[in-house]
Amino acid sequence: MGVSDDEEKLEAKGDYWEFEVDAELPDSITEDDEEDDSYQLRLEEAAGKIRWSYSTGGLGGSAPTIVGGTVVAGGDGDSVYAIDADSGAEQWVFETDDFVESTPTVVNGRVFVGSDDGHIYAIDADTGDEQWAFQTPRFIESSPTIAGNAVFVGGGDGSVYSLHAEMGRERWVVDTDGPIYASPTVTNSTVYIGSDDGHVYALSAASGEQRWTFETGGPVRSSPTVAGDTVFVGSGDGTLYALDAKWGDKRWEFATGDAINSSPTVAEGSVFVGSDDGALYAIDAASGDQGWYFETDGRVWSSPTVAGDNVYVGSNDGYVYAIDTTTGRRDWHSDTGDWVDTAPVVVNETVFVTSDNGTIYALGAGVRGSSVDSRVNLGTLSHHGGWAGDG
C-alpha cells in the first residue's frame, strides 16, 4: 500500500516543527487484542501509511535506533536527533561539526555515534549533553558497536578503534589499508569488520589481535552479520560470502549482478541482502542457494530487517518495501520521495527509516512485533531495546 501524493507529512512553523499523524496504530497488544481479528485488520489497514515524519533540515542521514521509546538518528544537518517514537516530537538535538551518517548505538543511557568531523561522541541519552569525545584523523561513518564496556568502530583513516565506553580512552587500534565505512559486528569476543582494502577482518575484542582475514575482490562496505558459526558479508565485487566464523574459511559464495553495499541479515534460515543491481535477495543460509529475489527500480544500499512474515528494505527508487519472507512477493511499499539507503528497524508494529531527503519516517509495519533478525539482534547498523550490547 503506497502513500498518496497529497498526504501532508510535515509543516514548518516558525522555529519549531509541527507533526501531523497520518495513521493511528495500537500502542500495545492486550490479551483481548490477541484474540481479536479486528486488531490484525487495523494493522493491515495502516501498513505503509505514515504515522509521523520528522525533518532534520538537511540531506541524508543515518539509520534510526529506537530504545526506551526514543528514536535516535544522525543527519546531514551536522547533528544527532532524539525524537519521541510515538508522536515524532523532538526531544533534543546534539550538534557536531559535520555530517552524521554514522548510526547511533544506545546502551546504558548513552548514545554512541560518529561524525564526519572525525569524532566519536558519547551523549547522555536523556538530555543530549556531551559526555566525552574521541578525535580521529578522518571521518567516522562506521556505526559504533558496544560489547561489555568497550566501543568498537571503524575510521575513515582505515583504523579499527576500541575505546573504553565510560571515559572514551583508547583501548587498542588496528590499521587496515583502506578507509572503513562498514560497521563492526561483535560476538563471541570477536570483532568482524570490512575495509575498503577488500578484506574482512576478525579481531580479538580484548586485544585487537588479528584472528584471520579474508580477501574479496572489491571494497567491503557491507557490515558483516553472524548467525551460528558463520559470518555473512557482501563485497564491492558483487558477491555475498559465507565464512567460517572461527577460521575465516569460505563456505560458499553467491554472485549478484553488481556491488553489494547492503549489510546482510539472517532470519529463519535465510540470508537477506540488497545489491546495486536493484534487487533484494533471499538466500539459503546453509547452502547459498537462491530462494527468491525481488526487483526494485533503484540500487538497494539499504540493509534489510525482518519482523513477522515480512522483510523490510529501502531502495534508491525512493520506496520502502515490505516483502513476504517466504514468497518474495510485495506486501506493501511506501514512497518517501528520495533515496532510501539507510537500514530500517521495526519496533512495536512500526517501521522507522530515514530517507535521503533528511526525513525520518514512522510507518505502519502491517505486522505484530519488532525486528528479530541477526543484524538488529547483534546491534549492527541500528537496533532496538531488545539488544543489550553484551557481544
C-alpha positions in Angstrom: 0.0 0.0 0.0 1.6 3.3 -1.0 1.4 6.8 0.3 -0.7 9.2 -1.7 0.9 12.3 -3.0 -1.5 14.6 -1.2 -0.6 13.4 2.3 0.9 16.2 4.2 3.8 14.8 6.2 5.4 17.8 7.9 4.8 21.5 8.1 7.4 24.1 9.2 6.0 26.5 11.9 8.5 29.3 12.6 11.3 27.9 14.7 9.7 24.6 15.5 8.2 21.6 13.7 4.6 20.7 13.9 3.9 17.0 13.5 0.8 15.6 11.8 0.0 11.9 12.4 -1.4 10.3 9.3 -2.2 6.8 10.6 -3.2 5.5 14.0 -1.9 2.2 15.3 -2.5 0.5 18.6 0.0 1.4 21.3 0.3 -2.1 22.6 -1.2 -5.6 22.3 -3.5 -6.7 25.1 -4.8 -10.3 25.7 -8.1 -9.3 24.2 -6.3 -8.0 21.1 -4.5 -11.3 20.6 -7.9 -12.9 20.2 -9.5 -10.2 18.2 -9.2 -10.4 14.4 -10.0 -6.7 14.2 -6.6 -5.8 15.6 -4.8 -7.6 12.7 -7.2 -5.8 10.3 -6.2 -2.5 11.8 -2.6 -3.3 11.4 -3.1 -4.3 7.8 -5.1 -1.1 7.0 -2.3 1.0 8.5 0.5 -0.8 6.6 2.8 1.5 4.8 1.0 4.6 6.0 2.9 7.5 7.7 2.4 7.7 11.4 4.6 10.7 11.6 7.7 12.2 9.9 10.5 14.5 11.2 12.7 16.6 9.0 16.3 17.1 10.1 16.6 20.1 7.8 19.5 18.6 5.8 20.0 15.8 3.3 20.8 12.2 4.0 21.5 10.9 7.5 21.8 7.7 9.4 19.6 4.8 10.2 17.5 5.2 13.3 17.9 3.4 16.6 15.0 3.0 18.9 15.4 2.5 22.7 13.1 3.4 25.6 10.5 5.0 23.4 13.0 7.3 21.7 14.3 7.3 18.1 17.9 8.5 17.8 19.4 9.2 14.4 22.0 11.3 12.7 21.5 13.8 9.9 23.4 15.8 7.3 22.4 18.8 9.3 25.5 18.0 11.3 23.5 16.8 14.3 22.1 13.9 16.2 18.4 13.9 16.8 16.3 12.4 19.6 12.6 12.0 18.8 9.6 10.6 20.6 8.8 7.3 19.0 5.1 7.6 19.5 4.5 11.2 18.4 7.6 12.3 16.4 8.1 15.2 18.8 11.7 16.4 19.1 13.3 15.7 22.5 16.8 17.1 21.9 19.4 17.9 19.2 23.2 17.4 19.6 25.3 19.4 17.2 28.6 18.2 15.7 30.9 20.0 13.2 30.0 17.9 10.1 27.6 15.4 8.6 26.4 12.5 10.9 25.9 9.4 8.7 27.0 7.0 11.5 24.1 5.2 13.1 23.8 5.8 16.8 24.1 3.0 19.3 22.2 3.4 22.6 23.4 1.5 25.7 23.1 2.1 29.4 21.7 5.6 29.0 24.3 6.7 26.5 24.3 7.4 22.8 27.5 6.5 20.9 27.9 7.9 17.4 30.5 9.0 14.9 30.6 12.2 12.8 32.3 13.3 9.6 34.2 15.8 11.8 36.3 12.8 12.9 35.0 12.5 16.4 33.3 9.6 18.2 30.8 11.0 20.7 29.2 9.7 23.9 26.0 11.6 24.6 23.6 11.5 27.5 20.5 9.7 26.1 18.1 11.7 28.3 19.5 15.2 28.0 21.6 15.2 24.8 24.6 16.6 26.7 28.1 15.5 25.6 29.8 13.1 28.0 33.0 12.6 26.0 34.5 12.9 22.5 37.4 11.0 20.9 39.2 12.6 18.0 40.4 10.6 15.0 42.2 11.9 11.9 39.3 11.5 9.4 35.6 11.0 9.1 33.6 8.4 11.1 30.8 6.9 9.0 31.0 3.5 10.5 28.5 2.9 13.3 29.8 2.1 16.8 29.0 -1.3 18.3 29.2 -1.8 22.1 30.3 -5.0 23.8 30.7 -5.1 27.5 32.4 -1.8 28.5 34.1 -1.2 25.1 33.2 0.7 22.0 34.2 -0.6 18.5 34.1 1.5 15.4 35.9 1.9 12.0 37.5 5.1 10.8 38.0 6.9 7.6 41.7 6.7 8.2 41.5 2.9 7.8 41.8 2.1 11.5 39.6 0.0 13.8 39.2 1.6 17.2 38.3 0.2 20.5 37.6 2.7 23.3 36.6 2.5 26.9 32.9 3.2 26.9 32.9 5.0 30.3 35.6 7.7 29.6 36.4 7.4 25.9 40.0 6.4 26.3 41.7 4.3 23.7 42.0 0.5 24.4 43.6 -0.5 21.1 43.8 0.5 17.4 44.3 -1.8 14.4 45.2 -0.4 11.0 43.9 -1.6 7.6 44.9 -0.5 4.1 41.7 1.4 3.2 39.1 3.7 4.7 36.4 1.9 6.7 32.7 2.6 6.0 31.4 -0.8 7.3 30.2 -1.2 10.9 31.6 -3.8 13.2 29.7 -6.8 14.5 30.9 -8.1 17.8 30.1 -11.6 19.1 31.9 -14.4 20.9 34.7 -12.0 21.9 35.5 -11.3 18.2 35.1 -8.1 16.1 34.2 -8.7 12.5 34.6 -5.7 10.1 35.3 -5.0 6.5 37.6 -2.4 4.9 37.9 -0.7 1.5 41.1 -2.6 1.1 38.9 -5.5 0.1 39.4 -7.6 3.3 37.2 -8.9 6.0 38.9 -8.9 9.4 38.3 -10.9 12.5 40.0 -9.3 15.6 40.1 -10.2 19.2 37.8 -7.9 21.1 40.1 -7.9 24.1 43.4 -7.0 22.4 42.8 -6.3 18.7 44.9 -9.3 17.7 44.1 -10.5 14.2 42.5 -13.9 14.2 42.0 -14.1 10.4 41.5 -12.1 7.3 39.6 -12.9 4.1 40.3 -11.2 0.8 37.4 -10.3 -1.5 37.6 -8.8 -5.0 36.3 -5.3 -4.0 35.8 -2.8 -1.2 33.9 -4.2 1.8 31.4 -1.6 2.8 28.8 -4.2 3.8 28.7 -4.8 7.5 29.1 -8.4 8.5 26.5 -10.4 10.3 26.9 -13.6 12.2 24.5 -16.5 12.6 25.6 -19.6 14.4 29.2 -20.3 13.4 29.0 -18.4 10.0 29.9 -14.8 9.0 27.9 -13.4 6.1 29.2 -10.3 4.3 28.9 -8.6 0.9 31.6 -7.1 -1.2 32.0 -4.5 -3.9 32.8 -7.4 -6.2 29.1 -8.2 -6.2 29.4 -11.4 -4.1 27.9 -12.4 -0.8 30.3 -14.6 1.2 29.6 -17.1 3.9 32.7 -17.6 6.1 33.6 -19.9 9.0 33.4 -17.5 12.0 36.4 -19.2 13.8 38.8 -19.7 10.9 37.7 -17.4 8.1 37.4 -20.3 5.5 34.9 -19.7 2.7 31.8 -22.0 2.9 30.0 -20.7 -0.1 29.6 -17.6 -2.2 26.7 -16.1 -4.1 27.1 -13.7 -7.0 24.7 -10.8 -7.7 24.6 -8.5 -10.7 26.5 -5.6 -9.1 28.3 -4.4 -5.9 26.9 -5.3 -2.5 26.9 -2.3 -0.2 23.9 -3.5 1.7 24.6 -5.4 5.0 23.1 -8.9 5.2 20.8 -10.2 7.9 19.7 -13.7 8.8 16.3 -14.9 9.9 14.6 -18.3 9.8 17.4 -19.9 7.9 17.6 -17.3 5.1 20.1 -14.5 4.4 18.5 -11.3 3.1 20.7 -8.8 1.3 20.4 -6.0 -1.3 22.5 -5.3 -4.3 23.4 -2.4 -6.5 21.7 -4.4 -9.3 18.4 -3.2 -7.8 17.3 -6.5 -6.2 16.7 -7.8 -2.7 17.8 -11.5 -2.4 16.8 -14.3 -0.1 19.5 -17.0 0.0 19.6 -20.2 1.9 22.0 -19.7 4.8 23.2 -23.2 4.8 23.7 -23.9 1.1 24.0 -20.5 -0.5 21.2 -21.4 -3.0 18.9 -18.6 -4.1 15.4 -18.7 -2.7 13.9 -15.7 -4.4 14.8 -12.1 -5.5 12.7 -9.0 -5.6 13.4 -6.3 -8.1 13.2 -2.5 -7.4 13.8 0.4 -9.6 17.0 1.6 -7.9 20.1 0.4 -6.2 19.5 -1.4 -2.9 22.1 0.1 -0.5 19.7 -0.3 2.4 20.2 -3.1 4.9 17.1 -5.2 5.4 15.4 -6.2 8.6 12.8 -8.9 9.4 9.7 -8.7 11.5 6.7 -11.0 11.4 6.4 -12.5 8.0 8.0 -9.6 6.2 11.5 -8.4 5.3 11.7 -4.6 5.1 14.2 -2.7 3.0 14.6 0.6 1.2 15.7 1.3 -2.3 17.2 4.3 -4.2 14.0 4.4 -6.1 12.6 6.2 -3.1 10.4 3.4 -1.7 10.4 1.4 1.5 9.3 -2.1 0.7 7.7 -4.9 2.8 8.3 -8.2 1.2 6.9 -11.6 2.2 9.9 -13.6 3.6 8.6 -16.9 2.1 7.4 -15.9 -1.3 9.3 -12.8 -2.1 6.0 -11.0 -3.1 5.5 -7.4 -2.1 3.1 -6.8 0.8 3.2 -3.0 0.5 5.5 -0.1 -0.4 5.6 3.5 0.6 7.1 6.4 -1.3 9.4 8.7 0.6 10.3 11.0 -2.3 14.1 10.3 -2.2 16.6 7.6 -1.9 16.3 5.2 1.0 19.8 3.9 1.5 19.6 3.5 5.3 18.6 0.5 7.3 15.0 0.3 8.6 14.2 -1.1 12.0 10.8 -2.3 13.2 9.6 -1.6 16.8 6.1 -2.3 18.1 4.4 -2.6 14.7 6.1 0.5 13.3 8.9 0.8 10.7 11.4 3.5 11.4 13.6 4.6 8.5 15.5 7.7 7.2 15.2 9.0 3.6 17.9 10.9 1.7 15.8 14.0 1.9 16.7 14.2 5.5 13.3 13.0 6.8 12.8 10.3 9.4 9.6 8.3 8.9 7.5 6.1 11.2 5.4 3.8 9.0 2.8 1.2 9.9 4.5 -2.2 9.6 1.4 -4.2 9.0 2.7 -7.0 11.3 2.9 -7.5 15.0 6.1 -7.2 17.0 9.6 -5.9 16.3 12.7 -6.7 14.3 14.1 -10.2 15.1 16.9 -10.7 12.5 20.6 -11.2 13.2 21.7 -7.7 12.2 19.4 -5.9 14.7 19.9 -8.6 17.4 23.6 -8.1 17.2 23.3 -4.3 17.4 24.9 -3.6 13.9 23.6 -0.6 12.0 20.7 0.2 14.3 19.0 -1.8 16.9 16.1 -1.6 19.4 15.8 -2.2 23.2 15.9 -6.0 22.8 19.7 -5.8 22.2 21.9 -5.4 25.3 25.4 -4.8 23.8 26.9 -7.8 25.5 28.8 -9.3 22.5 
